[in-house]
Amino acid sequence: MEIRLERGEPTGCRETTLPAGLFRRIRHQLNRQQGRCVFIPIRSLQYLAVIDDEEVVFVDGMVKHRIEIAWRAFRPQQCAAVGDPVPFEECRYSPQAEEVAPRLLREFSEALALFESRHEAAPEGPATVVPLIVRDRGDDR
């Protein structure tokens, strides 16, 4: 599947941090998809998050081809400990993005949790062991 998205010049960029747990969850989902993009619907904002190797972009559901916000340039190597927040750059591409950005971290985290619960659910019921029956080669049954 191929989706083409466009972005204009940023209306503003800022350095910020992402909680380490959320960063690990993003990377985990990307690894599960073996490097392909991951699409996370954020219904509460009517946005779609697209995770790829380099960034997480957020697309407004009303203007489906234009990136509104991008989280990019993640720098986990700058963290002193595993639980330290991961620095990154947040770029906004429209005036509407300025309004949405403060809510985005919380709403994205909740949407990712819902996505995880639907895609990583453990199989229902207990596991069973199937006995292996070995027959002799001379047995014609």
Secondary structure, DSSP 8 states (H G I E B T S, - for coil): -----B----SEEEEEEE-HHHHHHHHHHHHHTTTS-EEEEETTTTEEEEE-SSEEEEEESSSTTBEEEEEE---GGG-SSTTS-EEEEEEE-SHHHHHHHHHHHHHHHHHHHHHHHHHS---SS-----------TT---
